[in-house]
């Protein structure tokens, strides 16, 4: 009988308590924990983790261990000699904090009609384009289903470019909007495991309704959630492929119109590289774009590095150290541009773009450019500006078409782009 995620988490709790040797290797090798500032031996930290799993007593060290997690998936099957998943242990701890009401869950609810992703998308693209990325396909069946996930809607031009690219490759696909469904990660990573279980179940049912051979996932987190967290307890009746992998297999179908003529370096999604679910897709795509010269950073492939994104909400200083370490590595390659794959990596890197004098571009934007498709990265532009009045003026025509009240738009724009709030009159 198939289990629910809460049941699975409880089984993993018991397994961790039974098997953990409290050796501290998972703490010692964690890429971000060394930046958190806890001056304790890894063995002592892991001992406190195990005590927490047994009795749930609030503990600052255990809190830091779990909530500093970047969600990079490096530890999933690499560190523990007992076959335990330290990422899952961190999420069990978060779940306990939420269930015991020590803290409230913190995540943007993608299904909410006033979710920030929806508001931001509505002021960056036309009403027709917004409808295109918000409405599910009317097809009943399709060979492929494309699911973009939820957070890429902060950067809607990337979804539109991905759909344009798909149209060159095949028309036998259906589109499922990422704001109507979620793989469950938004909830699970924040400790709301029951909601994550429900969300993943709903998404699998919707994707399955098209009876597809393959589901194409834009988001690396969706890919890893399905394969690592969801597949052990739920039947997934279709094959999964990342958008870079699908694109790499079909680059010969794209009618490129110009040569890019850039020396670039690649920051691949750490989680899909660490797990091996997608080690080559984005790399192969870049190598087939006319004029692109790819130079690798020392850490790439299975030995890549994280942007630090998962830690940004709770440990921003630790996050910045990890991010800046990666950007310095990119600069040292002598590349003109850092190419990212994950939209969240993009969001992480672009505020520091000017500091490091390195252009940050998403791979799908590079593909679209070579195809002669011009779409402005307005999210990046607005992040650089950080000026509410300037942003509202630039987006004025789309704001008129947006379904959201002006006050709501101002609220979301301020929170997302403006460092100093309250200056708008």
Number of C-alpha atoms within 10 A of each C-alpha: 5 10 12 17 22 17 14 15 19 13 11 17 19 12 14 21 15 10 12 17 16 19 16 18 16 24 22 17 15 18 18 22 20 13 16 15 9 14 9 9 12 19 17 14 22 23 18 19 23 20 15 17 20 12 8 14 14 13 13 10 16 23 16 18 23 22 22 24 26 26 23 27 24 27 23 20 17 16 19 17 13 12 14 21 20 23 20 23 20 22 22 24 22 25 23 20 21 18 15 13 10 11 11 13 18 15 15 15 16 21 15 12 13 18 14 23 23 24 24 23 24 27 27 26 24 17 18 10 16 22 12 16 22 19 14 14 17 9 11 9 16 19 15 23 25 23 26 27 25 24 20 22 27 22 23 24 25 23 22 19 20 19 17 14 22 19 13 13 17 12 11 14 22 22 24 22 21 26 24 18 22 27 28 26 24 23 23 25 25 19 26 26 27 16 17 24 22 16 20 22 20 17 19 20 12 13 23 18 12 20 17 19 14 20 27 22 21 25 25 26 24 23 23 23 18 19 15 16 18 22 12 14 14 18 11 17 14 16 11 19 20 23 26 26 20 20 24 19 13 16 18 11 12 18 12 17 13 13 13 16 12 14 16 24 26 24 29 27 26 29 27 24 23 24 20 13 18 25 21 16 19 25 22 16 22 23 13 14 22 17 15 19 18 18 14 17 20 13 13 16 22 16 11 18 26 25 27 29 22 20 22 17 13 14 19 16 14 20 25 20 14 21 20 16 14 20 20 12 16 26 17 10 18 14 21 18 22 23 26 22 24 20 21 20 23 23 20 18 27 19 19 18 17 12 9 14 12 21 16 23 20 20 25 25 21 20 24 21 19 21 20 13 16 13 14 14 16 19 21 19 14 21 18 16 15 18 19 22 16 12 21 18 10 15 17 14 15 18 23 15 15 22 15 17 12 12 9 13 21 17 15 17 22 21 13 16 21 20 12 12 12 10 10 10 4
